[in-house]
Amino acid sequence: MKGAKALLAASLIVIAGVGLWGVVDPEGIVAVADRVVNTYFRSRGWFVMLSVSGMLILCIALAASPYGRIRLGADDERPEFSAPSWIAMMFAAGMGVGLLFWAVAEPLTHFRFVQDALPDPLAAEQALLATNFHWGIHAWAIYGSTALAIAYFSFRRGTPMLVSAPILDLFPQESWAKFVGWLTDFVAIVAIAIGVGGSIAMGVFQVADGVNVMIGGGAGAPHWLIAAVFAVMVASYIPPLLVDLGSGMARLSNLAMSIAIGLVVFTVVFGPTQFLLNSVVNGFGDYVTRAIPRGFETFTFFDDAVARWFNEWTLTYMVWWIAWGPFVGVFIARISRGRTIREFVLGVLVGPALFSVIWFGAFGGIGLFEALRGQGELLSMTQTSVERVTFALLDRLPFAALTTIATIIAAFLFIVTSVVSAAFVLSTFATGGDPNPRPFIRLIWGGLLGVLGAAMILSGSIDAVRQLIALGALPFVFILVLLLVCLIRALGEENPGEAVNAHR
């Protein structure tokens, strides 16, 4: 109990301190984050890529092995949520806001960087491949491996739903394990809070700019509008925190995903359909054949510009997903009870990653379609108003007002679902692993996430937000590796033959 109270107090102090620092001196905190993250990437970038690729290979190996028949729970348990709702909830929690924000801007940004070295068609192909790699199965392997370790120990071995639980369960008598377990939960809380705070800022920037487009504003949303969107967002995520996780999140996630799917279909139908369908298929083929080798690419033998791009994009993304790993991992574990390891891995890796490939093939495909035909407005916008690029693209299609409103609503819902699920997870940590913490505890964490979101907004730029997220995640890279070692050791104590017989 003393350890739990110390954990809660320490995490509240650090998170509140980071939030206040960001509010009082946003330039100072960004400068510190930039120095620390760049130093780490130069010295440990190889370790990040090796760790992430190892997580993916482990997930695939477990799904293909006899251990894939082991159920996350009792052998006769069945899932609480249907497969569509399950995938929608984890997708909304995992990366919904970012997909809306970077749908067009990221492929075009990579295209601009590569086109000086390659002919435009090859530059477009490489730009889409890089984007799909950043949002694909490596990201979901980080989430999935974290979630699998937590779900296995919680539902098979009866441990609390904490990141530290695997360590404490396997080494109950070791004094070092208690300290490492406490530190693990502390680092996880800080990584979650900072990561979600950055997501809040990114979503608020995009929603505010969308509203600004609707009211006929100029470039860049005014400060009063950003503040208003932030206030409405905070007010909107309070009610879901007061109800059961299943009923609140399932409804919001299904609605957000329905809108997102509708936007993709609309874009393909009313855009250059033939080009976009080819873009999706070609992008899928490139990604499937190159994804795993790309996970070991560190761009060692390229010039400084490529190394800088690798740090600012690929490594930042991998660490970004690691920052969200404990939050999304615990959340996915919470909603995955009753599924087999094979079903879990396939659902976590394949479903969301496939949707991301289709998403970027459609939205990024339109941006590349214009760029390849010499229309440079969207391409130029990636350097001046990145949060507006998606809305500028929608303005080129029919029913622009309707699709802009739909995008604003979807982005808003994705923000709310992210904050709600994060508040649930943080409350779970604060209550020693309670999977259904009291509403009052959830509201406290919701408020702290709002403070961190405000600090990120005051940083003033998406690049600054990305660096702050990476800073919060750096220590958790090593903890994830330790969790997977614990999972492998625990599975070694299982008899997969018994699991197969029970499944039958």
HELIX and SHEET records of a PDB file:
HELIX    1   1 LYS A    2  VAL A   24  1                                  23    
HELIX    2   2 PRO A   26  ALA A   64  1                                  39    
HELIX    3   3 PRO A   66  ARG A   69  5                                   4    
HELIX    4   4 ALA A   83  TRP A  102  1                                  20    
HELIX    5   5 ALA A  105  VAL A  114  1                                  10    
HELIX    6   6 ASP A  120  TRP A  135  1                                  16    
HELIX    7   7 ILE A  137  ARG A  157  1                                  21    
HELIX    8   8 ALA A  165  LEU A  170  1                                   6    
HELIX    9   9 SER A  175  MET A  214  1                                  40    
HELIX   10  10 HIS A  223  LEU A  241  1                                  19    
HELIX   11  11 LEU A  245  PHE A  270  1                                  26    
HELIX   12  12 THR A  273  ARG A  294  1                                  22    
HELIX   13  13 ASP A  304  TRP A  309  1                                   6    
HELIX   14  14 PHE A  310  LEU A  315  3                                   6    
HELIX   15  15 THR A  316  ARG A  334  1                                  19    
HELIX   16  16 ILE A  341  LEU A  372  1                                  32    
HELIX   17  17 GLU A  377  THR A  384  1                                   8    
HELIX   18  18 VAL A  386  ARG A  388  5                                   3    
HELIX   19  19 VAL A  389  LEU A  394  1                                   6    
HELIX   20  20 ALA A  400  ALA A  430  1                                  31    
HELIX   21  21 PRO A  439  SER A  459  1                                  21    
HELIX   22  22 ILE A  462  ALA A  473  1                                  12    
HELIX   23  23 PHE A  476  GLY A  492  1                                  17    
HELIX   24  24 PRO A  496  HIS A  503  1                                   8    
END                                                                             
